[in-house]
Amino acid sequence: MAFTAPNRARAREIVERYPFKRSAVLPLLHLAQDQDGWVTPEAMEEVGELVGISAAQVLGVCSFYTMFKREQVGGLVVSVCTNVTCLVRGGPELYEALRARYASDDDVFVEEVECLAACDTAPVMQVNYDYHSRMTPETAEAVIEEYKSGKRTRRGISGGRITIAGSDR
Amino acid sequence: MGETRIVTKRLRDHPDDSWTLERYLATGGYQSLSKALQMAPAEIREEQVKASGLRGRGGAGFPAATKWSFLGDDVDQPRYLACNADEGEPSTFKDHMLIEGDPHQLVEGIVIAARSIQTRNAFIYIRGEFALGADRLDQAVREAYEQGWLGTNIKGSGMDLDVVVHRGAGAYIAGDETGLLSSLEGERAMPRVKPPFPAAEGLYACPTVVNNVETLSTLPAIIDKGGEWYGSLGVGKSTGTRVFSVSGHVERPGNYEVELGMTFRELIYDLAGGISGGRDLKFFIPGGASSPWLMPSHLDVPLDMDVVQNDYKSMLGSGAIMVYDETVDPLLVAWRLVKFFAHESCGKCTPCREGSGWLEKILYRMSHGQGRAEDMDLLLDVSDNIVPGLNAPFAQTTICALGPSIVSPIVSLERFFRDEIVERFGRPEVRAGEEPPAVPSGPTVPVSFPAGAGS
């Protein structure tokens, strides 16, 4: 069993939206990741059952997309852009600083990502896919700490507005 | 010259609530759709959209009405509309703004397009990282159902339409038209060989139209004020306005919606405030990461898709203008762009999969103090396997346009910075008894494939 009962009902609704079940693979993987914090092997199996393909085929799709994590990454995914506008606006320095700062913090996963389409506010960071603009290492750390302390509401690891009991999306 | 706000009007006038249904209805929302529901499908296409001259705003600039006309008249077979909201071209951020700022405008545009192409199913493929954008689109779609602008027998017109908001999950290549369709089918987002084009065999092998967010968001204004009015704006075959994303070393980075025909200088200096800190412009990238670069001497070139492509061997592409001042090392920018393409290459075509990685490694050492004299020629030699001949317009040995996009920064280095690079790394040595390498070496692989190949 991978999905909780409410999420399984949600999953069936998602499958119903599409003319062909297989189209539901990405939204189902998002749902699973929001629920568990990563895409577990059990979730891949259940997604496969729901859409009528094998777990191996689900893995083949899952591993193609960078948002899906196939191992535990903690509760906060911090995505820092270093692409060509952030490159000249302090993105790489921000990434290196945050990576060093949270190297031993299991709850914070700092990753380098490609352009987040907010270059007018570079350098840009997302925390669980919420945007934070014109960051410095200091302001970014302050934001991350506010998520950690619960002062800011976090999305799921896949960016959904979720709770483990059920999903808004 | 200032901005001409059409698609960005509501979100600029009402930044605090432009995305709400209340604001949308209070500012003329869904009135264009009311009008369109009185029009025949062909009338929308021919008398409005064709007359407007509207061209795709995603990058290729293909005329929207022509694309729609390829679907033909056999409406018994299922057909689909897919909105490409997978904005990922580096330094492009216009669709992101249009989705978050005016989601109902996009939904209204989708229903208008769906009426014209006579589909009952539309999908919005939104980039996975746009979490807030997906929230707002979800809400807009839900409200449109509640108001009777989506669903069955829309406002008594007999038209049915279902819209599904579908989140991607982090893959630039899903922004390619056929990559998007693969992804929407629950596969890896790998592009497909064309032909067959999506208009013949697209989503689920049925006729499909894929249109960009900005293209669809423009439709309500075209229906409201008329295709001829929109067509009277702009220059030549680049009619209307476009939203340009200006970023990098400018005083006021941001999205600017301007009438096409304005010059790069007016956009970069008058609207975006010029180069920050009063420094000099070194070069700029005029149409997203995939477009070849331009120089300060090109500042007076007009924002005209055909002029930029035919006369200056570049493109307006996705409408993203990256501006770099004199302190920037062009090799570093080229390396980071190629690193991006290497990361995002889907792996289907060998020249792109292998070539992007090799090029990234060469550019890394060149931009990090370990360059060799022969590196520039080596870059061109590898690039020649992706874009045979290296001449504009680019030929390609790959299925999709990601391959040639890798070559754009390299060709730009060769065009404008070769002397600077030679000065830095020296001239390539010519060994005794060997001819100096002739670069570009010309096609070494077949450029045109035999009829039927890959279909």
HADDOCK unambig.tbl for C-alpha pairs under 7 A between the chains (distance, minus, plus):
assign (segid A and resid 22 and name CA) (segid B and resid 185 and name CA) 6.19 0.50 0.50
assign (segid A and resid 22 and name CA) (segid B and resid 186 and name CA) 5.24 0.50 0.50
assign (segid A and resid 23 and name CA) (segid B and resid 184 and name CA) 5.62 0.50 0.50
assign (segid A and resid 23 and name CA) (segid B and resid 185 and name CA) 4.37 0.50 0.50
assign (segid A and resid 23 and name CA) (segid B and resid 186 and name CA) 4.29 0.50 0.50
assign (segid A and resid 24 and name CA) (segid B and resid 186 and name CA) 6.43 0.50 0.50
assign (segid A and resid 25 and name CA) (segid B and resid 186 and name CA) 5.25 0.50 0.50
assign (segid A and resid 26 and name CA) (segid B and resid 168 and name CA) 6.88 0.50 0.50
assign (segid A and resid 26 and name CA) (segid B and resid 186 and name CA) 6.40 0.50 0.50
assign (segid A and resid 27 and name CA) (segid B and resid 167 and name CA) 6.64 0.50 0.50
assign (segid A and resid 61 and name CA) (segid B and resid 187 and name CA) 5.77 0.50 0.50
assign (segid A and resid 61 and name CA) (segid B and resid 188 and name CA) 5.13 0.50 0.50
assign (segid A and resid 64 and name CA) (segid B and resid 188 and name CA) 6.09 0.50 0.50
assign (segid A and resid 65 and name CA) (segid B and resid 169 and name CA) 5.49 0.50 0.50
assign (segid A and resid 65 and name CA) (segid B and resid 170 and name CA) 5.11 0.50 0.50
assign (segid A and resid 65 and name CA) (segid B and resid 171 and name CA) 5.70 0.50 0.50
assign (segid A and resid 66 and name CA) (segid B and resid 169 and name CA) 6.66 0.50 0.50
assign (segid A and resid 66 and name CA) (segid B and resid 170 and name CA) 4.96 0.50 0.50
assign (segid A and resid 66 and name CA) (segid B and resid 171 and name CA) 6.77 0.50 0.50
assign (segid A and resid 67 and name CA) (segid B and resid 169 and name CA) 5.21 0.50 0.50
assign (segid A and resid 67 and name CA) (segid B and resid 170 and name CA) 5.21 0.50 0.50
assign (segid A and resid 68 and name CA) (segid B and resid 169 and name CA) 6.97 0.50 0.50
assign (segid A and resid 83 and name CA) (segid B and resid 90 and name CA) 6.94 0.50 0.50
assign (segid A and resid 83 and name CA) (segid B and resid 336 and name CA) 6.53 0.50 0.50
assign (segid A and resid 84 and name CA) (segid B and resid 333 and name CA) 6.23 0.50 0.50
assign (segid A and resid 84 and name CA) (segid B and resid 336 and name CA) 6.35 0.50 0.50
assign (segid A and resid 84 and name CA) (segid B and resid 337 and name CA) 6.69 0.50 0.50
assign (segid A and resid 85 and name CA) (segid B and resid 91 and name CA) 6.40 0.50 0.50
assign (segid A and resid 85 and name CA) (segid B and resid 247 and name CA) 6.66 0.50 0.50
assign (segid A and resid 85 and name CA) (segid B and resid 248 and name CA) 5.25 0.50 0.50
assign (segid A and resid 114 and name CA) (segid B and resid 340 and name CA) 6.85 0.50 0.50
assign (segid A and resid 115 and name CA) (segid B and resid 88 and name CA) 6.52 0.50 0.50
assign (segid A and resid 115 and name CA) (segid B and resid 90 and name CA) 5.11 0.50 0.50
assign (segid A and resid 115 and name CA) (segid B and resid 91 and name CA) 6.64 0.50 0.50
assign (segid A and resid 117 and name CA) (segid B and resid 88 and name CA) 6.55 0.50 0.50
assign (segid A and resid 117 and name CA) (segid B and resid 91 and name CA) 6.10 0.50 0.50
assign (segid A and resid 117 and name CA) (segid B and resid 92 and name CA) 5.63 0.50 0.50
assign (segid A and resid 117 and name CA) (segid B and resid 93 and name CA) 4.37 0.50 0.50
assign (segid A and resid 117 and name CA) (segid B and resid 96 and name CA) 6.65 0.50 0.50
assign (segid A and resid 118 and name CA) (segid B and resid 93 and name CA) 5.52 0.50 0.50
assign (segid A and resid 119 and name CA) (segid B and resid 91 and name CA) 5.61 0.50 0.50
assign (segid A and resid 119 and name CA) (segid B and resid 93 and name CA) 6.80 0.50 0.50
assign (segid A and resid 119 and name CA) (segid B and resid 247 and name CA) 5.98 0.50 0.50
assign (segid A and resid 120 and name CA) (segid B and resid 247 and name CA) 5.48 0.50 0.50
assign (segid A and resid 120 and name CA) (segid B and resid 253 and name CA) 4.83 0.50 0.50
assign (segid A and resid 120 and name CA) (segid B and resid 254 and name CA) 4.94 0.50 0.50
assign (segid A and resid 129 and name CA) (segid B and resid 129 and name CA) 5.72 0.50 0.50
assign (segid A and resid 129 and name CA) (segid B and resid 130 and name CA) 7.00 0.50 0.50
assign (segid A and resid 129 and name CA) (segid B and resid 131 and name CA) 5.87 0.50 0.50
assign (segid A and resid 130 and name CA) (segid B and resid 131 and name CA) 6.79 0.50 0.50
assign (segid A and resid 159 and name CA) (segid B and resid 131 and name CA) 5.55 0.50 0.50
assign (segid A and resid 160 and name CA) (segid B and resid 131 and name CA) 6.92 0.50 0.50
